[in-house]
């Protein structure tokens, strides 16, 4: 009997020893794999993720001569960049420009648009409009010897506000032409009061419900702030949690978490969004009329966001806004430059910030060549060359 008990005890101890050894080896393997992943992430340049907090609304102001560090537009978004921004005396991300004309031979172009023209995530000298000005000066396609590009970009606005910029700026700066950079997405949404109201309601839900919880979850999961691997896990988990927040928060539906802006691409198109396209048509015609009254040619360049150029989805027509603006320009006799092929050729992942969604320095560089050729060709027509 004792021998039987001893044998069973011996077998149990051996089994426990083997289990402990396996657990130790598994633990060591996990630690080694985690260490290798940590080293790999560091060598690949992956930095510790940073999430934009509620302070972004206080830090970022578009007042004249304002200075701030741009980390992102929205609280709860992950920050791709920290860019020091200094606005000029007009409240735009650009150098100072003198009223009137410094020289009669100077070709002056006024560029207006939304956050893609503001380009707050990019150092000023790396923005497309500063690069465009440098290339015009270097190559001098019009044989003018002098060029100036003035940028007036502001986020969360569309053609109604941009028309006001044109109306006020053209008499002051007397440009040879106005270039509107049309975003094939929320420009259409922001031109219509009803769809813009939907977007504001979505923003209120996001900022009051989604962002605070996403920020709190990220910090709760960031056990080792210095670890790239822990940061990667916390970032992915917090993003997943925010997308599935309706599972965890009573009274919150999945529809509350989907931006109404996607309606501009929906197939078939909802009647409300048909109205948004009609409102955009009306605003662009007013813009054209304003420029014509000021005896200044109107040109339009268009571009889309990263999802349009890189993501396929059912029941979505990503190409609709781009086709629409190209057709509008053709019907109204407005020269049009499509920037999307140049961005796609550069590569969506290379041209856009991963989280911010705006063009990074490489993306800004990519659109300069088509813009340069477009400006040179149409400015040459103005000069009779």
N, C-alpha and C positions, 0 to 999 in steps of 0.2 A: 504494500500500500504506500509506504513511504517512498519507495523507489519510483512508483508511478507519479506521486505528487512532485518529487524532485525532477523527474523527466519533463513533466508538464511545465513546471516553473522554469526549468532550463530553456525549454523551447520558447516560452513566453518572453523570457529575457532576451534571447537571441533575436526574436521577432521585433521586440522593442528597440534593440540595438540597431538592427537593420533599418527600421523605420526612422530612427533618429538620424542615422547616417544619410538616408535618402533625403530626409527633410533638410539636413545640413547642406548636402550637395545641391539640392534644389534652391535653397536660400542663397548659397554662394553663386549659383548660376544666375539667379535673378539679379543679385547685386552686380555681378560682372556685366550682365546684359544692360542693366540700368546705367552702369558706369560707362560702358561703350557707347550707349545711346546719348548720354550726356556729353561725352567728348565729341561724338559725331555732330550733334546739334551745334556745339560751339564752333567746331571747324567749318561747318556749313554757314556760319554767320547768323544762326538763329539767336535772336536776343530775347531777353526776358520780356514777356508780353506786358503791356501796360494798357489799362482800361481807362477810358475818359470818364471822369466824374462829373457831378452836377456843377462843379465850379466853372465848366467851360462857358456857360452862359454869362458869367461875371467877367471872366478873363478876356473873352474875345469881343471886342467892340469895333464897329466900322466907322467910328468917328474920325474926323480929319486929324492927321498926324498921330493916330493911335499906334501904340506898340504893344505887341503881345506875342506869345509863343503858340503857334498853331499845333494842336495835337489831334484835332478832329472836330467835326461839327456837333455830333450828338453824344450826350451822356450814354454810357453803356456800350459804345463802340470801342473796338480795340485800336490802339494807336499805332500807325505805321511809321510815323515821323514826328520829329519835333523841329519845327521850322520857325525861326525868328522872323516876324513880320513887322514892317513899318509902313504904314499907309502914308500917302502923300497928302497935301493940304486939301485935296478934294475928297479924301476918304476912300481912295482906291489903291490897290496894290500895284503901284507903278512909280516911276520917277516923276519929278516935277516937270510940268510943261508950261511954257510961256504962252500967254494969250497972243492972238494975232499971228503974224508970220515973221520969223527971224530973217528969212530970205525968200525972195520971190520964186527962186528955183527949187525950193524944198518941196518934195512930195510928202504930204502928210495924210496918214490914214488913221481914222478913228475906229477902234474895235470895241464893240459893246457886247455884253453877254452875261451869263450867270456865273456860278462858282467855277466853271471850267476856265473862264476868262480871269476871274479873281485869282485863281491858282495859288491859294494860300499855303498849300502843302509843299510848294516848290520855291527854292530861293529865287529871288526876283530875276537875276541874270540868266536863270535857266528856264524861264517861262517862254512859251512859244512866241509871244509878241515881242519880247526883247531880242530873242534869237532872230526873228524875222527882220527886225530893224537892222541888226548887225549884218545880216546877209545882203539886204538891199543896199546898204552902204558899201559893202565889200565888192559886190558884183555890178552895182550901178546899172541895172537893166534899162533904165529910162534915160541914161546919160544926163541925169539931173545933178549929180554930185552931192546931193543932200536929201536925206530921208528921215522921217519921224513917224513912229507908231505910238498912238495914244490909246491906252487900255482903260476901259471903264467896266469892270466886272463886279457883280454882287450876287451872292447866293440867294436862293428862295425868292426869285422874281422871274418875270418873263417879259414879253414884248411891251406890255403896257408901261412898265417902269423904264424899260430900255428906250422906248420912244421919248420919254421925258428927258432922258440923258441926251438923246440926239437933238431934241428941240432946244435944250439949253446950251449944249456944248458946241454945236456947229457954228453959231454966230460968234462964239468966243474964240475958238481955235481955228476956224475956217479950214477944215480938212478938204482934201481933194475927193475923198470917198468915205463912205461909212460901211464897215463890215460888221454884220450881225452874226454872231456865232450861235447858231440854233441848236439846242440840245434835243435830240429825238427821244423825248421821254417826258420829264416833268414840266418842260416848257408848255406843252399842250395842256397839262393838268392845271397849271397855274394861271393860264389865260381865261379859264372858265370859273365863275364864282361858285357854282355848285360843286364841281370836282375839287376846287381848292378848299372849300369848306369841309369836304370829306377828308382831305389830307390833314387839315388842321385838327379835326376830331381824332384821327389816327395818331397824330403827334401827341395829343394830350393823353391818350391811353398809354402810349409808349413811354412817355416821360414820367407818368404817375404810377404805372403798374409794372411795366417791363424793365425799364432801365434800373430802377433801384434794386429790384430782386436779382437782376443779372450781375450787377456790381457786387452785391453782397455775396452771392454764390461764388463768384470768382475769387474774392478775397478769402472766403471760408475754405476753399479748396487749395489755396496757395500756401501749403504748409512750409515749404522751403523757398522763400522768395528768390534766393540766388540760383536755384536749380532751373536749368532750361527745360529739363524733362518734366518736372512738376508744373512749370509754367505752361507747357504745351498741353498737358492733361487738363489743367484748370481752365485754360482758354477753350478747349474743345467741349468740355463738360458744361461750362457756363453758356456757351453758344447753343448747345443742344437744349439745355434747360429753358433758355429764353424762347426757343422755337416751339417748345412743348408746354409752355406755361399754363395753357388752358387745362392741362391734366392736373395741375397742382393748386390752382387758384379758383375757388368757386365764383361763379358769375362771369368768368372770362371765357369767351368762345374762341375757336380757332380763327374765325373771321376777324376778330379784333387784332390778330397778330399779323395779318396780311395787308401790306400797303395797298391802298386803293389806286395808287399810281399804275399798278399792273393792268388796270382797266384799259389803258391806252393801247395795249397790245392784244387784248382779248379777242378771240375768234369764236363766235361772231361778235361784232362790236355792239355794245349796249347803247341804246338811244341817248343816254346821258353823255357817253363819250363821243357820240356823233356830234352832240352839241359842243363839246370841248374843242373838237376839230373846227367846227364852224366859228367859234369864238376866236380861235387862233388865226383863222383866215381873215377875220375882221380886224384883228390887232395888227397883223402883218400889212394889210392894205393901208391902215392908218399910218403905220411906220413908213411905208413907201410914199404915201402922200405927203407926210411931214418932210421927208428927205427931198422930195421933188420941189416942194414949196421953198426949201432952202437952197435949191439949185445944186444939190449934192447927190451924186449917184449912190444908190443903195446896192450892196452886194451881200450875199448870204453864204456862210460856210456852215456845214452841219456835221455833227458827230453824235455817236451813241455811247451808252455805258458798257461796261465789261460783260454784263449778262447777255446783252443783245448780240455781241460779237462772238461769244464763246459758249453759249448754253442753248441747247435745244429742248423745247418743252411742248407737250401736247396742248392743243386749244389756244396756242399763242402765236401771233404773227409779229415777230420781232421787227420785220422789215417795213411794217406799215408806216410808222412815222417818217422814216427816211425816204420812202417812196412818195409819201404825201408832200413833204417839203420840196423834193425835187420837181414834182409835178406843179406845185404852186409857183415855184420860180419860173418854170417854163411858160406857164399860162400868163404870168404877170410881167414877163420880160425882165426879170431880175437875174443877173449872173449868179450861178450857184457853184460852190466847191464842196464836193463830198470828201470829208476827211477820213471816213471809215476804212476805205481800202488801205490807206497808209498805216493806220493803227493796226489793222488786222495783219498786215505784212510784217510789222514789227513784232507782233505777238501779243495777245491780250495779257498774258501773265507778265510780260516784260514791260508793257506800256502803262499798266494801271497799278496803283497801290493795292495790295491784297484786300485790305479791309476798308480803306477810305473811299475807294471807288472812283477817285479822280485820277487824271493823268499824272504820272510821276515824271521826273526829268527826262527819262527815255521816251515817254509818250509825248511830252511837249516837243522834244527834238524830232519825233517822227512826223509831226504834222507840218513842220516848217517847209519842207520841200514842196508839197502840193500848194501850200499857201503862197509861197514865193512865186511859183510858176503862174498861179492864178492872178495874183496882184500884178505881176509884170505884164501879163497878157492884156488884162482889162485896163490897167493904167495906161498902157501903150496905146490902146484904142482912144482913150480920152485925149491923149496928146497927138493923135493922128499918126502914130508911128506904125 
